[in-house]
Structures are given as structure tokens and as C-alpha cells.
Amino acid sequence: MKRIGTFFLSAVLALVSAAEADDTSRRQALAAQLLDAMQMEKQMESQVDAMKASIGQMVPGGAGAGAGSEFLDLILAEMSFENLKSEYVAVYAEVFTAAELQGLLAFYRSPVGRSWAEKQPEVNMRLMQITQSKMAKLMSRIMEEMTKNMPQGMSDMMLQGAEPALAPAAADESE
């Protein structure tokens, strides 16, 4: 009798495990379809373009100038949608149920959902511009606050973007 109970329990656990594996595979397939319907690759490319433009505005000579562009190229290559897709699929499959993924797919395949996916890169770009503008204003206020408690010469140099020079006595001591 004990063997029958153990066998029955083992069979039930095996069926549950198989069902969970099937559900995970199903959710992963749905998640991959959802990323396609969301035009995730296009959205990520749009974000990369915005980042390049932003860096181009901050760095004299543009983003392509100097050794920094090599690092940017490396980052962008490693963070491409192609390289991240499997991780994105895994996250969506873990966070959403199959029913939720099906509902999201229905939305993104609808005319309104397709419109949302197509317009989202522009929305993101505009929001990034607003955020950057606000951050620039905030950074100037932060710099003012930081320099309030500094010695006058040091705060003037910081506001002008200059590096403090070594005092003549300090320069002599280092030789």
C-alpha cells in the first residue's frame, strides 16, 4: 500500500513538473511574440540614437571624437537588442502569466497597440529632452549650492570649470 502511495505521489509530481515546464515554454514563446509586437528592437534603437545625440551635445567634437567613441561602440554592441533579447524574454515570461501575455499581445496587435508601439520612440525622445533640460537647470542649482561653502577662489574655479593650480610652495615641495 505504501508503494502505491509513493508511486502515485511520484506520478503526480512528474505531471506537475511537466505542466510547469510546458507553461514556462509557452510563456517564453508568448513573451518573444510580445517583444516583437511591441517593436522593442525599434524602441531600443531609438533610445540608442537619443543617447548618441545627447552625448554628441555634451562632448566637444561630437560622440565620434576621441577614444570615448570606442567605449560607446563597445557598450552599444553589448547592449544591443540582439544580445539582450533572451534576457528580455525570460523577464517577461517570469513576471507575466500566460493569460496576461496573451492580453498584452492582443493589445499590441490591435490598431491602438500598433499605434502606441510606433509612436513610443518619439514619446521617449521628447520625454528625454524634457528630462535633460530639467536636469541641466538642476545641475546649475546644485553647483551653486556646492560652491556656497567652499573658499572663494576654489568656488570661482569650480563655477568656471577650471582646475585649481598648485600653490607655488606646494609645487616646490613636490620637486
C-alpha positions as CSV (number, residue, x, y, z in Angstrom):
1,M,0.0,0.0,0.0
2,K,2.9,2.3,0.9
3,R,4.5,1.6,-2.5
4,I,1.3,2.5,-4.4
5,G,1.0,5.8,-2.4
6,T,4.7,6.6,-3.2
7,F,4.2,5.7,-6.9
8,F,1.0,7.8,-7.1
9,L,2.7,10.8,-5.4
10,S,5.7,10.5,-7.8
11,A,3.4,10.4,-10.8
12,V,1.5,13.5,-9.7
13,L,4.8,15.4,-9.1
14,A,6.1,14.4,-12.5
15,L,2.9,15.6,-14.2
16,V,3.0,18.9,-12.3
17,S,6.7,19.4,-13.3
18,A,5.9,18.7,-16.9
19,A,2.9,21.1,-16.8
20,E,5.1,23.8,-15.3
21,A,7.8,23.2,-18.0
22,D,5.1,23.5,-20.7
23,D,3.7,26.7,-19.1
24,T,7.2,28.2,-18.9
25,S,7.9,27.3,-22.6
26,R,4.5,28.7,-23.5
27,R,5.1,32.0,-21.6
28,Q,8.6,32.3,-23.2
29,A,7.1,31.9,-26.7
30,L,4.4,34.5,-25.8
31,A,7.0,36.8,-24.4
32,A,9.0,36.7,-27.6
33,Q,5.9,37.4,-29.6
34,L,5.1,40.3,-27.3
35,L,8.6,41.9,-27.7
36,D,8.1,41.7,-31.5
37,A,4.6,43.2,-31.3
38,M,5.9,46.0,-29.0
39,Q,8.6,46.7,-31.6
40,M,11.1,46.5,-28.8
41,E,14.1,46.4,-31.1
42,K,13.0,49.7,-32.8
43,Q,12.4,51.2,-29.4
44,M,15.9,50.3,-28.2
45,E,17.4,51.6,-31.4
46,S,15.6,54.9,-30.9
47,Q,16.9,55.1,-27.3
48,V,20.5,54.5,-28.6
49,D,20.1,57.3,-31.2
50,A,18.8,59.6,-28.5
51,M,21.8,58.7,-26.3
52,K,24.2,59.3,-29.1
53,A,22.7,62.7,-29.8
54,S,22.8,63.6,-26.1
55,I,26.5,62.6,-25.8
56,G,27.2,64.4,-29.1
57,Q,25.8,67.6,-27.5
58,M,27.9,67.2,-24.3
59,V,31.2,66.2,-25.8
60,P,33.1,68.8,-27.9
61,G,33.5,67.4,-31.4
62,G,30.6,65.0,-31.1
63,A,30.3,61.5,-29.9
64,G,32.6,60.2,-32.6
65,A,35.6,62.2,-31.4
66,G,38.4,60.7,-29.3
67,A,38.8,57.4,-27.5
68,G,35.4,57.8,-25.8
69,S,33.6,56.6,-29.0
70,E,35.3,53.2,-28.8
71,F,33.8,52.7,-25.3
72,L,30.4,53.9,-26.6
73,D,30.6,51.5,-29.5
74,L,31.5,48.6,-27.2
75,I,28.6,49.4,-24.8
76,L,26.1,49.7,-27.7
77,A,27.3,46.5,-29.2
78,E,27.0,44.6,-25.9
79,M,23.7,46.2,-25.0
80,S,22.0,45.6,-28.4
81,F,18.6,44.0,-28.6
82,E,20.1,41.0,-30.3
83,N,22.3,40.4,-27.3
84,L,19.6,41.1,-24.7
85,K,16.5,39.5,-26.3
86,S,16.8,36.2,-24.5
87,E,17.1,38.0,-21.1
88,Y,14.1,40.2,-22.0
89,V,12.1,37.2,-22.9
90,A,13.0,35.5,-19.6
91,V,11.9,38.5,-17.6
92,Y,8.6,38.9,-19.4
93,A,7.9,35.2,-19.1
94,E,8.7,35.2,-15.3
95,V,6.8,38.4,-14.5
96,F,3.6,37.8,-16.5
97,T,1.3,34.9,-16.6
98,A,0.4,33.3,-20.0
99,A,-3.1,34.9,-19.8
100,E,-1.5,38.4,-19.2
101,L,0.9,37.9,-22.1
102,Q,-2.0,36.9,-24.3
103,G,-3.9,40.0,-23.3
104,L,-0.8,42.2,-23.9
105,L,-0.3,40.6,-27.3
106,A,-4.0,41.3,-28.2
107,F,-3.4,44.9,-27.3
108,Y,-0.2,45.4,-29.2
109,R,-1.7,43.7,-32.2
110,S,-4.7,46.0,-32.2
111,P,-4.7,49.2,-34.1
112,V,-4.3,51.2,-30.9
113,G,-1.5,49.0,-29.7
114,R,0.4,49.2,-33.0
115,S,0.0,53.0,-32.9
116,W,1.4,53.0,-29.4
117,A,4.4,50.9,-30.4
118,E,5.1,53.1,-33.4
119,K,4.8,56.4,-31.5
120,Q,6.6,55.3,-28.3
121,P,10.1,56.1,-29.6
122,E,9.0,59.7,-30.3
123,V,7.4,60.0,-26.9
124,N,10.5,58.6,-25.3
125,M,12.7,61.1,-27.2
126,R,10.5,64.1,-26.2
127,L,10.4,63.0,-22.6
128,M,14.2,62.5,-22.6
129,Q,14.6,66.1,-23.9
130,I,12.4,67.4,-21.1
131,T,14.3,65.5,-18.5
132,Q,17.7,66.6,-19.8
133,S,16.5,70.2,-19.8
134,K,15.3,70.0,-16.2
135,M,18.5,68.2,-15.2
136,A,20.6,70.9,-16.7
137,K,18.8,73.6,-14.7
138,L,19.0,71.4,-11.6
139,M,22.7,70.8,-12.0
140,S,23.4,74.6,-12.1
141,R,21.5,75.0,-8.8
142,I,23.4,72.0,-7.3
143,M,26.7,73.6,-8.4
144,E,25.7,76.9,-6.8
145,E,24.8,75.1,-3.5
146,M,28.0,73.1,-3.5
147,T,30.2,76.2,-4.0
148,K,28.5,78.2,-1.2
149,N,30.6,76.6,1.5
150,M,33.9,76.5,-0.5
151,P,36.7,79.0,-0.2
152,Q,36.1,81.9,-2.7
153,G,39.0,81.0,-5.1
154,M,38.1,77.4,-5.2
155,S,34.4,78.1,-5.8
156,D,35.2,80.6,-8.6
157,M,37.3,78.0,-10.4
158,M,34.7,75.3,-10.0
159,L,32.0,77.5,-11.5
160,Q,34.3,78.4,-14.4
161,G,35.2,74.7,-14.9
162,A,38.9,75.3,-14.2
163,E,41.1,73.1,-12.2
164,P,42.9,74.6,-9.2
165,A,46.6,75.2,-9.7
166,L,49.1,74.1,-7.2
167,A,50.3,76.9,-5.0
168,P,54.0,77.8,-5.6
169,A,55.1,76.4,-2.3
170,A,53.3,73.1,-2.9
171,A,54.8,72.9,-6.4
172,D,58.3,73.4,-4.9
173,E,57.8,70.7,-2.3
174,S,56.8,68.1,-4.8
175,E,60.1,68.5,-6.8
